[in-house]
Amino acid sequence: MKLETLVQQQYDRMSVSDHMIWQYICHHRQECRSMSLHQLADACQVSHTTVLRFIQLLGMEGFSEFKVFLKWEDRKQPAVDVHSIEKNAFNLNRTISSIEKLDCTELFQKLEQADSIYAYGSGSAQKSAARLLKNSFTLEEKLVHIIEGRDERNMALHTMHAGDVVFLFSVSGNNAQMNDYAAQLHEHRLYLVSVCQDGANELAKLCDFNLPFYTEKFEIGRHSLSYYSTSGMFIIAEILSLKYAAYQAAQNPE
């Protein structure tokens, strides 16, 4: 299995520091083969324990195993998809059309009935999309509460009430940590809204309402990470807020 595949499998769980480490490895793969743990940490401007956590996140026991993997992995360079711009634009247009046509009446009614509204993202991009939802939604006397990290996830479970709405942002919809949390929320009789990649995935099955976006894997640059565009999540957050404003105006024409 290639290093890029291991990274993609854990992409939703990667922190900002993890992304910095991975980007450095992508662009300095040859140099990394001869670096020590501390040299790699210094080059990435993180601690050596942060590098070790990144390696363990990929399923390796330690730095030595990582060095062996780096040395013996398939060295064939990924082909850059010269049509990536057109494909991405096509997917973004599909996302816009999908959310524009989607009947969100049930969701909007649940928002109005809820005591509280929450949003949680499984990664850095997902968290940013959740914050955009918070900043763009106009809800009378209600705020969208952003759930940050493990401690807040657990705390939120004790403050939520049946009927509250929770937006869950994930790229693949198959992140184990996210889906475990969704299962816990479901047991509390919360109204769950998934924002994730279109297609069959576990998160969409666990949620009451699904807001899908379209994306695909792109190879970008030499030694690059297989990249999934997350722009669709931000499009959904923004257009959904506009649709809700239009819904409110239709409900209160005066």
C-alpha positions in Angstrom: 0.0 0.0 0.0 1.3 3.5 -0.9 1.9 6.2 1.7 -0.6 8.4 -0.1 -3.3 5.7 0.4 -2.6 5.5 4.2 -2.8 9.3 4.5 -6.1 9.5 2.5 -7.7 6.9 4.8 -6.9 9.1 7.8 -7.4 12.4 6.1 -10.6 13.4 8.1 -8.7 12.9 11.4 -5.5 14.8 10.4 -4.7 18.0 12.3 -3.1 21.2 11.0 0.3 19.9 12.2 -0.3 16.6 10.4 -1.0 18.4 7.1 2.2 20.4 7.6 4.2 17.2 8.1 2.6 15.5 5.1 3.2 18.4 2.8 6.8 18.5 3.8 7.2 14.8 3.1 5.5 15.2 -0.2 7.9 17.8 -1.4 11.1 16.4 0.2 10.6 12.7 0.0 14.1 11.9 -1.1 15.6 13.9 1.8 13.2 12.3 4.3 14.6 8.9 3.6 17.9 9.8 5.3 16.6 12.1 8.0 16.4 11.3 11.7 13.2 11.8 13.7 14.4 15.0 15.2 15.7 16.3 11.8 12.3 15.7 10.3 10.5 17.4 13.2 12.8 20.5 12.9 12.2 20.7 9.2 8.4 20.6 9.7 8.7 23.0 12.6 6.9 20.7 15.0 7.9 18.5 18.0 9.2 15.0 17.5 6.2 13.7 19.4 3.9 15.4 16.9 5.7 13.5 14.1 5.4 10.3 16.0 1.7 10.8 16.5 1.3 11.4 12.7 3.2 8.2 12.0 1.0 6.3 14.4 -2.1 7.8 12.9 -1.1 6.1 9.7 -1.0 2.7 11.5 2.8 2.4 12.0 4.4 1.6 15.3 7.4 4.0 15.0 9.8 6.1 13.0 11.9 3.1 11.9 8.9 1.4 10.3 8.0 4.7 8.6 11.6 5.0 7.1 11.4 1.4 5.8 7.9 2.1 4.3 9.2 5.3 2.7 12.2 3.5 1.2 10.4 0.5 -0.2 7.1 2.0 -1.4 6.3 2.2 -5.0 8.4 5.0 -6.4 6.4 5.6 -9.5 5.2 9.2 -9.6 1.4 9.8 -9.8 0.3 11.1 -13.1 -1.1 14.7 -12.8 -4.6 14.9 -14.1 -4.6 17.7 -16.6 -8.4 17.8 -16.6 -8.6 18.4 -12.9 -9.9 22.0 -13.2 -12.7 21.0 -15.6 -13.6 18.0 -13.4 -13.6 20.1 -10.2 -15.7 22.8 -11.8 -18.2 20.2 -13.0 -18.5 18.7 -9.5 -19.0 22.2 -8.0 -21.7 23.0 -10.5 -23.4 19.7 -9.7 -23.3 20.5 -6.0 -24.8 24.0 -6.6 -27.6 22.5 -8.7 -28.3 19.8 -6.2 -28.6 22.0 -3.1 -30.5 24.6 -5.1 -33.2 22.0 -6.1 -33.3 20.1 -2.8 -36.5 20.5 -0.8 -35.3 21.6 2.7 -38.7 22.3 4.2 -38.4 19.5 6.7 -34.9 20.6 7.8 -36.0 24.2 8.2 -39.0 23.2 10.3 -36.7 21.2 12.5 -34.4 24.2 12.9 -37.4 26.4 14.0 -38.6 23.7 16.5 -35.1 23.0 18.0 -34.0 24.5 21.3 -30.4 24.5 20.1 -28.4 23.9 16.9 -24.9 22.5 16.7 -22.3 21.9 14.1 -19.3 19.5 14.2 -16.5 18.9 11.6 -14.2 15.9 11.6 -11.2 17.8 10.2 -9.7 21.2 9.7 -11.6 22.0 6.5 -14.8 20.5 7.9 -14.5 22.7 11.0 -14.1 25.7 8.8 -17.3 24.8 6.8 -19.1 24.4 10.2 -18.0 27.9 11.2 -19.2 29.3 7.8 -22.6 27.8 8.6 -22.6 29.5 12.0 -21.6 32.9 10.6 -24.0 32.8 7.6 -27.2 31.4 9.2 -29.8 33.9 10.4 -31.8 32.2 13.1 -34.1 34.2 15.4 -32.8 34.1 19.0 -30.6 31.0 18.2 -26.9 30.5 17.5 -25.2 27.6 15.8 -22.9 26.2 18.5 -19.6 24.8 17.1 -18.4 21.6 18.8 -14.6 21.5 19.1 -12.6 18.4 20.0 -13.3 15.3 22.1 -14.0 17.1 25.4 -16.6 19.4 23.8 -18.2 16.4 22.0 -18.7 14.7 25.4 -19.9 17.9 27.1 -22.4 18.6 24.3 -24.1 15.3 24.8 -25.1 16.3 28.3 -26.5 19.7 27.2 -28.4 18.6 24.1 -32.1 17.9 24.1 -34.3 15.7 22.0 -35.2 17.5 18.8 -32.0 19.6 18.7 -30.4 19.8 15.3 -26.8 18.8 14.7 -24.9 19.4 11.4 -22.1 16.8 10.9 -19.4 17.7 8.3 -17.3 14.9 6.8 -15.6 14.4 3.4 -16.0 10.7 3.0 -18.8 10.0 5.4 -16.9 6.9 6.5 -14.8 8.4 9.3 -15.0 5.9 12.2 -14.7 8.6 14.9 -17.4 10.8 13.3 -19.8 7.9 12.8 -19.4 6.7 16.4 -20.3 10.1 17.5 -23.3 10.2 15.1 -24.5 6.9 16.6 -24.3 8.4 20.1 -26.2 11.5 19.0 -28.9 9.3 17.3 -29.5 7.5 20.6 -30.3 10.9 22.2 -33.1 11.4 19.6 -31.4 14.4 18.0 -32.1 15.5 14.4 -28.9 14.8 12.5 -27.9 16.5 9.2 -24.9 15.1 7.3 -22.8 17.2 4.9 -20.6 14.7 3.1 -19.6 13.2 -0.2 -22.3 12.0 -2.4 -22.8 8.2 -2.6 -23.3 5.3 -0.2 -21.6 6.1 3.1 -22.2 5.3 6.8 -22.8 8.9 8.0 -25.6 9.5 5.5 -27.3 6.3 6.8 -27.0 7.5 10.4 -28.5 10.9 9.8 -32.1 12.1 9.2 -31.3 14.6 6.4 -28.4 14.5 3.9 -26.8 17.4 2.1 -24.4 15.8 -0.4 -21.6 17.4 -2.3 -19.7 16.1 -5.3 -16.0 15.5 -5.4 -13.4 13.1 -6.6 -9.7 12.3 -6.1 -7.1 14.4 -7.9 -3.4 14.0 -8.2 -1.7 17.4 -8.0 2.0 17.9 -8.4 5.0 15.8 -7.9 4.9 13.4 -4.9 1.4 14.8 -4.2 -1.3 13.8 -1.9 -4.4 12.3 -3.5 -6.6 15.3 -3.0 -10.3 15.4 -2.5 -11.8 18.9 -3.0 -13.8 20.1 0.0 -15.2 23.2 -1.6 -18.6 21.6 -1.9 -19.1 21.8 1.9 -18.6 25.6 1.9 -21.0 25.9 -1.1 -23.7 23.9 0.8 -23.2 26.0 4.0 -23.6 29.3 2.1 -26.5 28.3 -0.2 -28.4 26.6 2.6 -28.3 29.8 4.6 -29.7 31.7 1.6 -32.4 29.1 1.1 -33.4 29.4 4.8 -33.6 33.2 4.5 -35.9 32.7 1.5 -38.0 30.2 3.4 -38.4 32.6 6.3 -39.4 35.4 4.0 -42.1 33.2 2.4 -43.4 32.2 5.9 -43.6 35.9 6.9 -44.4 37.8 3.8 -45.2 41.0 5.7 
